[in-house]
């Protein structure tokens, strides 16, 4: 017995339309909520930018100490 407006036909059609992507799913570190597994493909320059940012902030901090 169906309830409401939904029918078995509509439910089965929706479940068949699942998209399979080639991007990795899950997490790089299994217990961590961040970063997602596709982080490296979305932001390939992130390690370089982070390194430059650390160097600039480090130099600024050292100049304040003098």
Backbone as JSON Lines, residues from 0, in Angstrom:
{"i":0,"aa":"X","n":[0.84,-1.18,0.0],"ca":[0.0,0.0,0.0],"c":[0.88,1.24,0.0]}
{"i":1,"aa":"X","n":[0.75,2.09,-1.01],"ca":[1.57,3.29,-1.07],"c":[0.88,4.43,-0.33]}
{"i":2,"aa":"X","n":[1.7,5.25,0.3],"ca":[1.17,6.39,1.05],"c":[1.64,7.68,0.37]}
{"i":3,"aa":"X","n":[0.81,8.69,0.37],"ca":[1.21,9.97,-0.21],"c":[1.21,9.91,-1.73]}
{"i":4,"aa":"X","n":[2.02,10.75,-2.33],"ca":[2.06,10.87,-3.78],"c":[3.15,10.01,-4.42]}
{"i":5,"aa":"X","n":[4.07,9.51,-3.64],"ca":[5.18,8.73,-4.2],"c":[4.7,7.35,-4.61]}
{"i":6,"aa":"X","n":[5.26,6.87,-5.69],"ca":[4.96,5.51,-6.13],"c":[6.27,4.74,-6.18]}
{"i":7,"aa":"X","n":[6.16,3.44,-6.27],"ca":[7.36,2.59,-6.36],"c":[8.16,2.91,-7.61]}
{"i":8,"aa":"X","n":[7.5,3.3,-8.68],"ca":[8.16,3.64,-9.94],"c":[9.11,4.81,-9.77]}
{"i":9,"aa":"X","n":[8.66,5.87,-9.11],"ca":[9.49,7.07,-8.95],"c":[10.69,6.8,-8.05]}
{"i":10,"aa":"X","n":[10.5,6.03,-7.03],"ca":[11.59,5.74,-6.1],"c":[12.67,4.91,-6.79]}
{"i":11,"aa":"X","n":[12.28,3.93,-7.6],"ca":[13.28,3.1,-8.26],"c":[14.04,3.88,-9.33]}
{"i":12,"aa":"X","n":[13.4,4.84,-10.0],"ca":[14.09,5.64,-11.01],"c":[15.13,6.55,-10.37]}
{"i":13,"aa":"X","n":[14.81,7.12,-9.21],"ca":[15.75,8.01,-8.54],"c":[16.98,7.25,-8.06]}
{"i":14,"aa":"X","n":[16.8,6.04,-7.6],"ca":[17.94,5.28,-7.09],"c":[18.85,4.78,-8.21]}
{"i":15,"aa":"X","n":[18.36,4.69,-9.43],"ca":[19.17,4.22,-10.55],"c":[20.07,5.32,-11.12]}
{"i":16,"aa":"X","n":[19.78,6.58,-10.84],"ca":[20.51,7.7,-11.44],"c":[21.69,8.14,-10.59]}
{"i":17,"aa":"X","n":[22.44,7.24,-10.06],"ca":[23.61,7.61,-9.27],"c":[24.8,7.87,-10.19]}
{"i":18,"aa":"X","n":[25.51,8.96,-9.92],"ca":[26.64,9.36,-10.75],"c":[27.92,8.79,-10.14]}
{"i":19,"aa":"X","n":[28.7,8.13,-10.96],"ca":[29.98,7.58,-10.52],"c":[31.08,8.48,-11.06]}
{"i":20,"aa":"X","n":[31.86,9.06,-10.14],"ca":[32.93,9.95,-10.56],"c":[34.29,9.27,-10.4]}
{"i":21,"aa":"X","n":[35.27,9.78,-11.12],"ca":[36.61,9.23,-11.04],"c":[37.42,9.83,-9.9]}
{"i":22,"aa":"X","n":[36.88,10.87,-9.25],"ca":[37.6,11.51,-8.15],"c":[37.61,10.6,-6.94]}
{"i":23,"aa":"X","n":[38.71,10.6,-6.19],"ca":[38.77,9.77,-4.99],"c":[37.78,10.25,-3.95]}
{"i":24,"aa":"X","n":[37.19,9.31,-3.25],"ca":[36.21,9.63,-2.21],"c":[36.84,9.36,-0.85]}
{"i":25,"aa":"X","n":[36.26,9.93,0.2],"ca":[36.75,9.68,1.54],"c":[37.71,10.76,1.99]}
{"i":26,"aa":"X","n":[38.65,10.38,2.83],"ca":[39.6,11.32,3.43],"c":[41.03,10.84,3.19]}
{"i":27,"aa":"X","n":[41.97,11.81,3.15],"ca":[43.38,11.44,3.05],"c":[43.84,10.75,4.33]}
{"i":28,"aa":"X","n":[43.4,11.28,5.46],"ca":[43.68,10.67,6.76],"c":[42.35,10.14,7.26]}
{"i":29,"aa":"X","n":[42.25,8.84,7.52],"ca":[40.95,8.22,7.76],"c":[40.22,8.8,8.96]}
{"i":30,"aa":"X","n":[40.94,9.19,10.02],"ca":[40.28,9.67,11.23],"c":[40.05,11.18,11.22]}
{"i":31,"aa":"X","n":[40.56,11.87,10.22],"ca":[40.48,13.33,10.18],"c":[39.29,13.8,9.34]}
{"i":32,"aa":"X","n":[38.59,14.83,9.78],"ca":[37.51,15.37,8.96],"c":[38.01,16.22,7.8]}
{"i":33,"aa":"X","n":[39.3,16.55,7.79],"ca":[39.89,17.39,6.75],"c":[41.27,16.88,6.43]}
{"i":34,"aa":"X","n":[41.78,16.91,5.28],"ca":[41.22,17.35,4.01],"c":[40.51,16.2,3.3]}
{"i":35,"aa":"X","n":[39.63,16.51,2.37],"ca":[39.01,15.46,1.58],"c":[40.03,14.83,0.64]}
{"i":36,"aa":"X","n":[39.74,13.66,0.13],"ca":[40.69,12.94,-0.71],"c":[40.99,13.66,-2.02]}
{"i":37,"aa":"X","n":[40.07,14.46,-2.52],"ca":[40.31,15.17,-3.78],"c":[40.96,16.53,-3.57]}
{"i":38,"aa":"X","n":[41.44,16.82,-2.38],"ca":[42.04,18.12,-2.07],"c":[43.28,18.39,-2.93]}
{"i":39,"aa":"X","n":[44.1,17.38,-3.14],"ca":[45.33,17.56,-3.91],"c":[45.05,17.85,-5.38]}
{"i":40,"aa":"X","n":[43.97,17.33,-5.91],"ca":[43.66,17.61,-7.31],"c":[42.97,18.95,-7.47]}
{"i":41,"aa":"X","n":[42.25,19.42,-6.45],"ca":[41.58,20.72,-6.54],"c":[42.54,21.88,-6.33]}
{"i":42,"aa":"X","n":[43.51,21.72,-5.43],"ca":[44.44,22.79,-5.09],"c":[45.88,22.3,-5.2]}
{"i":43,"aa":"X","n":[46.42,22.15,-6.41],"ca":[47.76,21.6,-6.55],"c":[48.87,22.53,-6.06]}
{"i":44,"aa":"X","n":[48.62,23.84,-5.98],"ca":[49.64,24.79,-5.56],"c":[49.64,25.02,-4.05]}
{"i":45,"aa":"X","n":[48.77,24.35,-3.32],"ca":[48.65,24.59,-1.89],"c":[49.96,24.41,-1.12]}
{"i":46,"aa":"X","n":[50.75,23.34,-1.32],"ca":[52.01,23.22,-0.57],"c":[52.98,24.36,-0.85]}
{"i":47,"aa":"X","n":[53.08,24.79,-2.1],"ca":[53.96,25.9,-2.46],"c":[53.52,27.2,-1.8]}
{"i":48,"aa":"X","n":[52.24,27.5,-1.88],"ca":[51.71,28.74,-1.3],"c":[51.86,28.72,0.22]}
{"i":49,"aa":"X","n":[51.61,27.58,0.85],"ca":[51.77,27.47,2.3],"c":[53.21,27.68,2.71]}
{"i":50,"aa":"X","n":[54.15,27.13,1.96],"ca":[55.58,27.31,2.26],"c":[55.98,28.78,2.15]}
{"i":51,"aa":"X","n":[55.55,29.44,1.1],"ca":[55.86,30.87,0.93],"c":[55.25,31.68,2.06]}
{"i":52,"aa":"X","n":[54.04,31.35,2.44],"ca":[53.36,32.07,3.53],"c":[54.09,31.89,4.85]}
{"i":53,"aa":"X","n":[54.55,30.69,5.14],"ca":[55.31,30.44,6.37],"c":[56.62,31.21,6.37]}
{"i":54,"aa":"X","n":[57.31,31.25,5.24],"ca":[58.58,31.99,5.15],"c":[58.35,33.49,5.36]}
{"i":55,"aa":"X","n":[57.32,34.04,4.72],"ca":[57.04,35.48,4.86],"c":[56.66,35.83,6.29]}
{"i":56,"aa":"X","n":[55.8,35.05,6.9],"ca":[55.42,35.31,8.3],"c":[56.61,35.12,9.23]}
{"i":57,"aa":"X","n":[57.43,34.13,8.96],"ca":[58.64,33.92,9.77],"c":[59.61,35.08,9.68]}
{"i":58,"aa":"X","n":[59.81,35.59,8.49],"ca":[60.7,36.74,8.34],"c":[60.13,37.98,9.02]}
{"i":59,"aa":"X","n":[58.83,38.18,8.92],"ca":[58.18,39.31,9.58],"c":[58.32,39.19,11.11]}
{"i":60,"aa":"X","n":[58.14,37.99,11.62],"ca":[58.27,37.76,13.06],"c":[59.71,38.0,13.54]}
{"i":61,"aa":"X","n":[60.68,37.51,12.76],"ca":[62.08,37.71,13.14],"c":[62.48,39.18,13.06]}
{"i":62,"aa":"X","n":[61.91,39.91,12.13],"ca":[62.23,41.34,12.05],"c":[61.65,42.12,13.22]}
{"i":63,"aa":"X","n":[60.57,41.66,13.77],"ca":[59.98,42.29,14.96],"c":[60.83,42.05,16.21]}
{"i":64,"aa":"X","n":[61.54,40.93,16.25],"ca":[62.35,40.59,17.41],"c":[63.62,41.44,17.49]}
{"i":65,"aa":"X","n":[64.07,41.97,16.37],"ca":[65.32,42.74,16.36],"c":[65.16,44.12,16.91]}
